[in-house]
Amino acid sequence: MRPGLTAVWRGLWLTLPLGFLALFYAYPLLGIFGYSFGRAGGGNVLAGAASALQAALGSGYIWRVIGFTFFQAALSTLLTLALGLPAAYLVSRYRFPGKSLLMALTTIPFVMPTLAAAAAFNALIGPRGWLNLGLMALFKLSAPPLALENSLGAILLAHVFYNTTIVLRSVGDFWARLDPRLEQAARVLGANPWQALGRVTLPLLAPAVAAAALLVFIFDFTSFGVILVLGGPKFATLEVEIYNQTSGLFNLPLAAALALIQLLCTLALTLVYSRLSAGLSRPLTLRSLAYTQMPLRSWRSRLAAGGLVAVLLSLLVSPLLALAARSFVQLEAERGGRGTVQPAFTLRYYQEIAAGQRSGDGYAAPGKAVVYSLMYAAATVALSLGFGLPAAWAISRPGNSPAGQVFDALMMLPLGTSAVTLGLGFILTLKQPPLDLRASPLLAPLAHTLVAMPFVVRSLVPALRSIQPRLRQAAVVLGASPWQALRRVDFPLVSRALVVAGVFAFTISLGEFGATALIARPEYPTIPVLIYRYIGQPGALNYGMAMALSTLLMVVTAGGMLAIERLRGSGNEF
């Protein structure tokens, strides 16, 4: 293929994702910045921006918010690595029964909506959670002994709950591809297991660990729902403060200044992440997992693996099980009892959902919300693959230039952008024909695509980079056009990665809440929006229906993750 023709094809492919980002990311973001800073500067955007940034950076409170944002993100990242790295070693080097189920279960928290996860923690360790109820019954206590609500510990626990799967998958996948003969050679030359790990394996893993840690830090840095729901009024990150300044104080200039600071920090972090991840997936002589993994043979290895799996299940799965159990249980106090908390099995919450009771405040019935969520998710899959595949193909080309790394960072940028700011930008800018989408059900899938597309790109880039260039070259020598080479060489080799990316986009769309809460109309709600409405209304019935909807969402998500594991876990998978 001629270099000039390759450049032309790459440019054509880049126009699709760049056009989408320009229209539905940059345009709304610049619109809300222009409107907010224009108000502060009397029509002069630059003067308003300077004034708002000066006010933000001159405030001791804002600096404390920035400091706490970095502190909780760094501490959460360290705790996530402490749990994720041993788990990554286990799943990358060993085969054991139930491994695919374990991987699927540990991935569910990452795609669960914030409110459902908060409900899960409340069902486990809340004042009426299973753990407190058990301790009260065991020790005859009149008050819950555990009080983790509105604490830093709850924030850290939830962040580890959410992000451990990032380390487990990204580091574990890379670790599984490392040739075990390298470590075996070190052992033959006299190194003990710890020396082989420290001098051979860890240096090879360092880029993968750094990339995973940086990605976890980005998610913790931009955390919103976890801080808002579990942190309480004492704790505020940049994202939470943007929300408070927007919805509570109506100080749009200061909110825009904080969003700009967060955006610049996130851009710097994503540039570093893209540079680190660029070296992780390149053409390799791949080995089957049947070669790189071995069974657990000794009783010590089985005991250690069992203990680690127990810790993972306790932290990552027990809140989900508590949530599911709570959706089938009605407490005596909720049925009119006085001072007693005896549980009783019930199907009432699911029956109310099936009966189509309205959510209140003009929102559609739960059945319609399920239908709309599935429709939005299907549209998100189509849009995410349609725009994400060209982006991944362009990023994965050999000899990725600094410009390509910048483009890779731009594709990650929506994950680090304030959902509140972007949602307001959608409402402000997409209000005139031909882009008057404020009343359109298409607005939610567009917002979901911005969230899902980075995950689609991250799923496809390693698969595309792992394709040996000589395969494409052989197709070109035999007379294939660029499109024929893509269709007959690249697509068959990445077909499984495409399905995995599609399932990720589907589950992420089902659980997305931050942007949807701002732009979804009452007649077109999603499941997470209804969960929020039910939790915000008084009464045990509303709370129980929120638990039931959260459980249904969790079950669908688990099904998607199991489908991914079946695609990734066959004997021919690399």
C-alpha positions in Angstrom: 0.0 0.0 0.0 1.5 3.4 -1.0 2.3 5.7 2.0 0.3 8.5 0.5 -2.8 6.3 0.1 -2.4 5.1 3.7 -2.4 8.7 4.9 -5.5 9.5 2.9 -7.4 6.5 4.3 -6.2 7.3 7.8 -7.4 10.9 7.4 -10.8 9.7 6.1 -11.3 7.4 9.0 -10.3 10.1 11.5 -13.0 12.5 10.3 -15.7 10.3 11.7 -14.7 10.2 15.4 -13.2 13.8 15.2 -16.5 15.1 13.7 -18.5 13.4 16.4 -16.3 14.8 19.2 -16.4 18.2 17.7 -20.2 18.3 17.4 -21.3 16.6 20.6 -18.4 17.2 22.9 -16.4 20.3 22.0 -19.3 22.4 20.8 -21.5 21.9 23.9 -18.5 22.4 26.2 -17.3 25.6 24.5 -20.9 26.8 24.5 -21.3 26.5 28.2 -17.9 28.0 28.8 -18.7 30.9 26.6 -22.0 31.5 28.2 -20.7 31.2 31.8 -17.5 33.3 31.3 -19.5 35.8 29.2 -21.8 36.5 32.1 -18.8 37.1 34.4 -17.0 39.4 31.9 -20.0 41.4 30.8 -19.9 39.9 27.4 -16.1 39.5 27.2 -15.4 35.8 27.5 -11.6 36.1 28.0 -12.0 38.7 30.7 -14.7 36.6 32.4 -12.5 33.5 32.3 -9.6 35.4 33.8 -11.8 36.8 36.5 -13.4 33.4 37.3 -10.1 31.6 37.4 -8.6 34.3 39.6 -11.6 34.0 42.0 -11.2 30.2 42.1 -7.5 30.1 42.6 -7.6 32.9 45.1 -10.0 31.0 47.4 -8.6 28.9 50.2 -11.7 26.7 50.2 -11.2 25.9 46.5 -7.6 24.9 47.1 -8.8 22.6 49.9 -11.2 21.0 47.5 -8.4 20.6 44.9 -6.1 19.1 47.6 -8.8 16.7 48.7 -9.5 15.7 45.1 -5.9 14.7 44.6 -5.5 13.1 48.1 -8.5 10.8 47.9 -7.7 9.9 44.3 -4.1 9.0 45.2 -5.1 7.0 48.3 -7.9 5.2 46.5 -5.4 4.3 43.7 -2.9 2.8 46.1 -5.6 0.7 47.8 -6.9 -0.5 44.5 -3.4 -1.5 43.4 -2.8 -3.3 46.7 -5.8 -5.6 46.0 -5.7 -5.6 42.2 -2.1 -6.6 41.6 -2.2 -9.9 43.6 -5.5 -10.7 41.9 -4.0 -9.9 38.5 -1.2 -12.4 39.1 -3.7 -15.1 40.1 -5.9 -14.7 37.0 -3.0 -14.3 34.6 -0.9 -17.3 35.6 -3.4 -19.9 36.9 -6.4 -21.8 35.8 -9.0 -22.8 38.4 -12.7 -23.6 38.4 -15.0 -20.7 38.4 -12.4 -18.2 37.0 -14.7 -16.9 34.3 -17.5 -16.4 36.8 -15.1 -14.6 39.1 -14.0 -12.2 36.4 -17.5 -11.5 35.4 -18.7 -10.8 39.0 -15.7 -8.5 39.7 -16.5 -6.5 36.6 -20.1 -5.8 37.5 -19.2 -3.0 40.0 -17.4 -1.0 37.3 -20.4 -0.7 35.1 -23.0 -0.4 37.8 -24.6 3.1 38.2 -23.5 5.0 41.2 -26.9 5.0 42.8 -27.3 1.3 42.5 -23.8 0.8 44.0 -24.6 3.2 46.8 -27.8 1.2 47.5 -25.8 -2.0 47.5 -23.4 -0.6 50.2 -26.4 0.7 52.1 -28.0 -2.8 52.0 -24.7 -4.3 53.3 -23.3 -1.8 55.9 -26.0 0.8 56.2 -28.0 1.4 59.4 -30.5 -1.2 58.2 -27.9 -3.2 56.3 -27.4 -6.9 56.8 -24.1 -6.5 58.7 -25.6 -4.1 61.2 -28.8 -6.2 61.6 -26.7 -9.3 62.2 -24.5 -7.6 64.8 -27.5 -6.1 66.5 -29.2 -9.5 66.7 -26.0 -11.2 67.8 -25.1 -8.8 70.6 -28.6 -7.6 71.5 -27.8 -4.1 70.5 -30.5 -1.3 70.2 -28.5 0.8 67.7 -26.4 -0.1 64.6 -22.8 -0.5 65.8 -21.2 0.4 62.4 -21.5 4.0 61.2 -19.6 4.2 57.9 -21.9 6.7 56.2 -20.5 10.1 55.3 -16.9 9.1 55.9 -13.7 8.9 54.0 -13.6 5.2 54.6 -16.9 4.7 52.7 -15.4 6.8 49.8 -12.2 4.7 49.7 -14.1 1.4 50.0 -16.5 2.4 47.1 -13.6 3.4 44.9 -11.8 0.1 45.4 -15.2 -1.6 44.7 -15.5 0.3 41.4 -12.0 0.2 40.0 -10.3 -3.0 41.1 -11.4 -4.6 37.8 -9.3 -2.1 35.9 -6.1 -3.4 37.4 -7.4 -7.0 37.3 -8.1 -6.8 33.6 -5.5 -4.5 32.1 -2.5 -5.7 34.1 -3.8 -9.3 34.2 -4.3 -9.4 30.4 -0.8 -8.0 29.8 0.7 -10.4 32.4 -1.0 -13.4 30.8 0.8 -12.5 27.5 4.3 -12.4 29.0 6.3 -15.5 28.0 6.8 -17.5 31.3 10.1 -18.7 29.9 11.7 -15.4 30.8 11.1 -15.9 34.5 12.0 -19.6 34.2 15.4 -18.6 32.6 16.1 -16.4 35.6 15.3 -19.2 38.0 17.6 -21.5 36.1 20.4 -18.9 36.5 20.0 -19.0 40.3 17.3 -16.3 41.0 14.8 -17.1 43.7 11.1 -16.5 43.0 11.2 -13.0 44.5 14.3 -12.0 42.6 12.8 -13.3 39.3 9.7 -11.2 40.1 11.6 -8.1 40.9 14.3 -8.2 38.2 12.4 -9.7 35.3 8.6 -9.6 35.6 8.0 -6.3 37.3 10.2 -4.3 34.9 8.2 -5.8 32.0 4.9 -5.1 33.8 5.9 -1.5 34.9 4.2 0.2 31.9 1.0 -1.8 32.3 0.9 -1.1 36.1 1.6 2.6 35.6 -1.1 2.8 32.8 -3.7 1.0 35.0 -2.8 3.1 38.0 -3.1 6.3 36.0 -6.5 5.3 34.6 -7.8 4.4 38.1 -6.5 7.8 39.3 -8.4 9.6 36.5 -11.7 7.8 37.5 -11.1 8.6 41.2 -10.1 12.2 40.4 -13.3 12.8 38.5 -15.5 10.9 41.0 -18.9 12.4 41.5 -21.7 10.0 42.6 -19.5 8.2 45.1 -18.5 11.4 46.9 -22.0 12.9 46.7 -23.9 9.9 48.0 -21.4 8.3 50.4 -19.2 11.2 51.4 -21.9 13.5 52.6 -21.6 17.3 53.1 -18.1 17.1 54.7 -16.3 16.0 51.5 -16.2 17.6 48.1 -14.1 17.0 45.0 -13.9 19.3 42.0 -16.8 17.5 40.3 -19.0 17.7 43.4 -18.1 21.4 43.9 -19.0 22.0 40.2 -22.4 20.5 40.9 -22.9 22.5 44.1 -21.9 25.8 42.4 -24.2 25.0 39.5 -27.4 23.6 41.1 -27.2 25.1 44.6 -25.5 28.5 44.2 -26.2 29.1 40.5 -22.6 30.5 40.3 -22.0 29.4 36.7 -18.7 31.4 36.2 -17.0 29.7 39.2 -18.4 26.3 38.2 -17.1 26.8 34.6 -13.7 27.8 36.1 -13.5 24.7 38.2 -14.6 22.6 35.2 -11.8 24.1 33.1 -9.3 23.3 35.9 -10.5 19.7 36.0 -10.4 19.4 32.3 -6.8 20.7 32.0 -5.7 18.3 34.8 -7.5 15.4 33.1 -6.0 16.2 29.7 -2.5 16.1 31.2 -3.3 12.8 32.8 -4.7 11.3 29.7 -1.7 12.4 27.6 0.5 10.5 30.0 -1.8 7.5 30.0 -1.8 7.4 26.2 2.0 7.5 26.1 2.2 4.7 28.6 -0.5 2.5 26.9 1.0 3.0 23.4 3.9 0.7 24.3 1.7 -2.1 25.8 0.0 -3.4 22.7 2.3 -4.0 19.7 2.7 -6.8 17.3 3.7 -9.9 19.3 4.2 -13.6 18.8 1.2 -14.4 21.0 0.9 -17.5 23.1 -2.2 -19.3 24.1 -3.4 -19.1 27.6 -3.1 -22.9 27.7 0.7 -22.3 27.5 1.1 -19.3 29.8 -1.3 -20.5 32.6 -1.1 -23.6 34.8 -3.3 -25.2 37.4 -3.0 -24.8 41.1 -1.1 -27.9 42.2 0.2 -27.4 45.7 -2.0 -27.0 48.8 -0.3 -23.8 49.6 -1.1 -22.2 46.2 -4.7 -23.4 46.6 -4.9 -22.0 50.1 -3.5 -18.6 49.0 -5.7 -18.5 45.9 -8.8 -19.4 48.0 -8.0 -16.6 50.5 -7.5 -14.0 47.7 -10.7 -15.1 46.0 -12.5 -14.8 49.3 -11.3 -11.2 49.8 -12.3 -10.3 46.3 -15.8 -11.8 46.7 -16.2 -10.2 50.1 -15.3 -6.7 48.9 -16.7 -6.8 45.3 -19.5 -9.3 45.4 -21.0 -9.2 48.9 -22.6 -5.7 48.3 -24.2 -7.0 45.2 -25.6 -10.0 47.0 -26.8 -7.8 49.8 -28.6 -5.7 47.3 -30.3 -8.6 45.6 -31.3 -10.1 49.0 -32.7 -6.7 50.1 -35.0 -6.6 47.1 -36.7 -9.7 48.2 -37.0 -8.8 51.9 -39.4 -6.5 53.8 -38.5 -5.6 57.3 -41.1 -5.8 60.0 -40.7 -2.1 60.8 -41.6 -1.4 57.1 -44.9 -3.4 57.6 -45.9 -1.3 60.6 -44.0 -3.1 63.4 -42.6 -1.1 66.3 -38.9 -1.1 66.9 -38.4 -4.5 65.4 -36.4 -5.3 62.3 -37.4 -8.9 61.6 -37.1 -9.6 57.8 -39.7 -11.4 55.8 -39.6 -12.7 52.2 -41.6 -10.8 49.7 -42.1 -10.4 46.0 -44.1 -7.2 46.3 -41.5 -4.9 44.9 -41.1 -6.9 41.7 -44.9 -7.2 41.5 -45.3 -3.4 41.7 -42.8 -3.0 38.9 -44.5 -5.6 36.8 -47.9 -3.9 37.4 -46.5 -0.7 35.9 -46.9 1.6 38.8 -45.9 5.2 37.9 -42.7 6.5 39.5 -44.3 9.8 40.4 -43.5 13.4 39.3 -44.7 12.6 35.8 -42.2 9.9 35.1 -43.1 6.9 32.9 -43.8 3.5 34.4 -40.9 1.2 35.2 -41.7 -1.1 32.3 -41.3 1.7 29.8 -38.1 2.7 31.5 -36.7 -0.8 30.9 -37.7 -0.5 27.2 -36.1 2.9 26.8 -33.0 1.8 28.5 -32.6 -1.2 26.1 -33.3 1.1 23.1 -30.8 3.6 24.3 -28.2 0.8 24.9 -28.7 -0.6 21.4 -28.3 2.8 19.8 -25.2 3.4 21.9 -23.6 0.2 20.7 -24.2 1.2 17.1 -22.8 4.7 17.6 -19.9 3.6 19.7 -18.7 1.0 17.3 -19.4 3.2 14.3 -17.2 6.0 15.7 -14.9 4.0 17.9 -13.7 1.5 15.3 -12.3 4.1 13.0 -10.6 5.9 16.0 -9.1 2.6 17.2 -7.9 1.7 13.7 -6.2 5.2 13.3 -4.6 5.0 16.8 -3.3 1.4 16.3 -1.3 2.1 13.1 2.4 1.3 13.3 4.7 4.2 14.0 2.1 6.1 16.1 3.2 9.7 16.1 2.9 12.3 18.9 -0.1 13.6 17.0 -1.6 10.1 17.2 -1.0 10.0 21.0 -2.7 13.4 21.3 -5.7 12.0 19.4 -5.7 9.0 21.7 -5.9 11.3 24.7 -8.7 13.3 23.1 -10.7 10.1 22.8 -10.3 9.6 26.6 -11.1 13.2 27.5 -14.9 12.8 27.8 -14.3 10.5 30.8 -12.7 13.3 32.7 -15.1 16.0 31.8 -17.7 17.2 34.3 -21.0 15.5 33.5 -22.8 18.4 35.0 -21.0 20.9 32.7 -21.4 18.8 29.6 -25.1 18.2 30.3 -25.7 21.9 30.7 -23.8 22.4 27.4 -26.1 20.0 25.7 -29.2 21.9 26.9 -27.7 25.2 26.0 -26.3 24.5 22.5 -28.5 21.7 21.1 -31.7 23.9 20.9 -31.8 25.2 17.4 -32.6 23.4 14.1 -31.1 21.2 12.7 -29.7 20.2 16.1 -32.7 20.9 18.2 -32.4 17.7 20.2 -33.6 18.9 23.6 -36.9 16.9 23.3 -35.4 14.1 21.3 -34.9 10.6 22.7 -31.6 10.5 20.7 -30.0 12.9 23.1 -29.4 10.2 25.8 -27.7 7.7 23.4 -25.4 10.6 22.2 -24.4 11.3 25.7 -23.9 7.6 26.5 -21.7 7.2 23.4 -19.4 9.9 24.7 -18.9 7.8 27.9 -18.8 4.4 26.1 -16.6 5.2 23.1 -13.3 5.5 25.2 -13.9 1.9 26.5 -14.7 0.7 22.9 -11.4 2.3 21.7 -9.4 0.8 24.6 -10.9 -2.7 23.8 -10.1 -2.5 20.1 -6.7 -0.9 20.0 -4.8 -3.8 21.6 -6.4 -6.3 19.3 -5.6 -4.2 16.2 -2.0 -3.5 17.3 -1.5 -7.2 17.9 -2.1 -8.0 14.2 1.1 -8.9 12.4 1.8 -6.2 9.8 3.0 -8.8 7.3 -0.6 -10.2 7.1 -1.8 -6.8 5.7 1.3 -6.6 3.5 0.6 -10.0 2.1 -3.0 -9.0 1.3 -1.8 -5.8 -0.5 0.9 -7.8 -2.5 -1.9 -10.1 -3.6 -3.9 -7.1 -5.0 -6.2 -6.3 -2.1 -7.4 -2.7 -1.8 -7.2 -0.9 1.6 -10.9 -1.7 2.2 -10.5 -5.3 1.2 -7.5 -5.7 3.5 -9.5 -4.3 6.4 -12.6 -6.4 5.6 -10.7 -9.7 5.0 -7.7 -9.4 7.3 -8.4 -7.0 10.2 -12.1 -7.5 10.8 -12.0 -11.4 11.1 -9.0 -11.1 13.5 -10.7 -8.5 15.8 -14.3 -9.9 15.6 -14.2 -11.1 19.2 -12.8 -7.8 20.3 -15.7 -6.0 18.5 -18.3 -8.1 20.3 -16.5 -7.5 23.6 -16.5 -3.7 22.9 -20.2 -3.8 21.9 -21.1 -5.6 25.2 -19.1 -3.1 27.2 -20.9 -0.2 25.4 -24.3 -1.9 26.0 -23.7 -2.4 29.8 -22.2 1.1 30.2 -25.2 2.7 28.6 -27.6 0.7 30.8 -25.9 2.0 33.9 -25.1 5.6 32.9 -26.6 8.1 35.3 -24.7 11.4 35.6 -25.4 12.9 32.2 -28.8 11.2 31.7 -30.2 12.7 34.9 -29.7 16.1 33.4 -30.9 15.6 29.9 -33.5 12.7 30.0 -37.1 13.9 29.7 -39.7 12.4 32.2 -41.4 10.6 29.4 -38.2 8.9 28.3 -36.5 7.8 31.5 -33.9 5.1 32.1 -33.6 2.6 34.8 -30.9 4.5 36.8 -33.0 7.7 36.6 -36.0 5.8 38.0 -33.9 4.3 40.8 -32.9 7.9 41.7 -36.5 9.0 41.7 -37.6 6.1 43.9 -34.7 6.6 46.4 -35.6 10.3 46.6 -39.3 9.6 47.5 -40.4 8.6 51.0 -41.8 5.2 51.9 -40.6 1.6 52.1 -42.3 0.7 48.9 -40.3 3.2 46.9 -37.1 2.1 48.5 -37.9 -1.6 47.8 -38.7 -0.8 44.2 -35.3 1.0 43.9 -33.7 -2.2 45.3 -35.6 -4.3 42.8 -34.7 -2.2 39.8 -31.1 -2.1 40.9 -31.1 -5.8 41.1 -32.6 -6.2 37.6 -29.9 -3.8 36.3 -27.2 -5.8 38.1 -28.5 -9.1 36.6 -28.4 -7.7 33.0 -24.9 -6.3 33.6 -23.8 -9.7 34.9 -25.2 -11.4 31.8 -23.2 -9.0 29.6 -20.0 -9.7 31.6 -20.5 -13.4 31.4 -20.9 -13.1 27.7 -17.6 -11.2 27.5 -15.8 -13.9 29.5 -17.2 -16.7 27.2 -15.7 -14.8 24.2 -12.4 -14.2 25.9 -12.0 -17.4 27.8 -12.0 -20.2 25.1 -8.9 -22.2 24.6 -7.8 -20.3 21.5 -8.0 -16.9 23.3 -4.7 -15.0 23.7 
